[in-house]
Amino acid sequence: MILFCDFDGTLFRRDVDGDFERNLEAIRKFRLLGNKFVLSTGRGLASIKEVFPDCMKYADYLICDNGSVCFAGDKKMFELTIPRVLVDEVLGCARVLPNHELFQYTYFCDGDEFGELRDGLTKIRLWTDNADLAIETSNRLRERFGRDKMAIFPGHNMRPSEKMVKELGIRENHRGAIDLMAPEAGKENAIRRILEENPGERPVAVGDGANDQDMLRTYHGYIMSTAFEMLRVNFRKERQVDSVAALIERLLVLEDVREKIQVDLFDDPLEFYTDGATNSTVFSARKKYLIKITDKKTVQVQREFLTHNKSTAFHKMLCSDDNLHYECVEFVDGVRYKIGDLPPEETIAQLARIVAGYELYEHNGYGFLGDEKRTWREFLLDEIQYASKRLPGVSQKKVMMALAEIGDYAPEKRLLHGDFGAHNFLLENGTRIRVIDPMPVVGDFLYDFYFAVFSNPKIFDEVSEDTVYRYFTGRDRWYKEALATIALYVRTSRAAVYDMDHFGIYKEKYLGA
């Protein structure tokens, strides 16, 4: 794979702290895995090295001057110059256009910047502090010369280099620009030349400006979500990215999925979802595959749960990778479960069947996988203490009495879902509950059951306690009541943060239970 990346506003964003460093780290990882990275910029060589002196440590190729010049390491791969007769013609035209006096000029040659005309120019840049004027003038020049005679690109939010300001007199407040180049120039044409040198490689491009549009349209392009609206409207939502690092992360995951399960999703429309974890990216493709990119620990524990518990109530794990911190699972074609979709009794019956199917799990401790406690009681106490921070003023007497009743009881260890509640339920075909997003816990499956029963008042308020406790008749009633009290207390603390509309109902249920 080869990633062709714009610089200003894409790889390098002055107003986003840490973005450049994160992008460079992602590029290092991308190249270590055998991929190539190409920096494709409208800047000249001197300008890019002024801002990014180590650029060639990260780039296999460097495209400068909007495709007029290309370097492979220290070697110049090609250079396109503007014939002097054409230079004189276009400058003569520009200097009689309306408001021409508002422009300043920079001339690019041999990788450097000059304030005066010379032969062998690779680019001419017209500077102005009026972005609308830059667009209007570039349109007039296009009408006059046509693409077959000259490549003309308007720019936005450009900055003159330090040399341009100090030595060439370009005003520092200039942000609008017009680049004039030979007709064979253009980032997309430079990319075509590079791909001829790298047959079989998959090209991907990312940028944010008007001078990137042809490149993006031709080579599987992604546009920055910070680009102007007028540029973004032609790109589907999944083709808009928040950073180069995020794009590289996604590309590496899609490539790994392709290699592991022989499914190519690169050009498929993707549907993105909001996930409870703020640092996770979740999307589906073809209504068959669901991919979650998250932290390494989450990938490890969720893979353990899904491979250990093979119930069809949960996703089927297809592939994953700890280093790329992603998992790809079978897509569940269902809708978010809403209370009332099923009668409460049917909901509880299905939940009981699911938890009863949890497999025995040999493990040293109890609790959240990767953060276990020595005993079942220690885990429950930790849950109570964490919940109490969200419930100031709510008596702990009842829940601590329940914990005392449980005492040193050591239930059979099973690997539980751990976040087993209505917020993680999907309804398949309008009848069957499927469960997503495990946070695996080693412990008693009854804890998951009561955790789910108390996940919404519409469930526990509409069925009697006897209806709930009739399940799992082989277990002592005193233990079931004690464990349910703890689950209700923990759920009440969740409502204090995530469901304040029903917090009063939870509190009343707990205090009156």
Buried (B, 14 or more C-beta within 10 A) or exposed (E): BBBBBBBBBBBBBEEEEEBBEBBBEBBBBBBEBEBBBBBBBBBBBBBBBBBBEEBBEBBBBBBBBBBBBBBBEEEBBBBBBBEEEBBEBBBEBBEEBEEBEBBBBBBBBBBEBBBEBEEEBBBBBBBBBBBEBBBBBBEBBBEBBEEEBBBBBBBBBBBBBEBBBEEBEBEEEBBBBBBBBBBBBBBBBBBBBBBEEEEEEBBBBBBBBBBBBBBBEBBBBBBBBBBBEEBBEEBEEBBBBEBBBBBBBBBBBBBBBBEEEEBEBBEBEBBEEEBEEEEBBBBBBEEEBBBBBBEEEBBBBBBBBBEBBEBEBBBEBBBBBEEBBBBBBBBBEBEEBEBEBBEBEEBBBBBBEBBBBBEEBEBEBBBBBEEBBEBBBBBBBBBBEEBBEBBEEBEBEBBBEBBEBBEEBEBEBBBBBBBBBBBBBBBBEEEBBBBBBBBBBBBBBBBBBBBBBBBBBBBBEBBEEEBBBEBEEEBEEEBBBBBBBBBBBBBBBBBBEEBEEBBEBBBEBBEEB
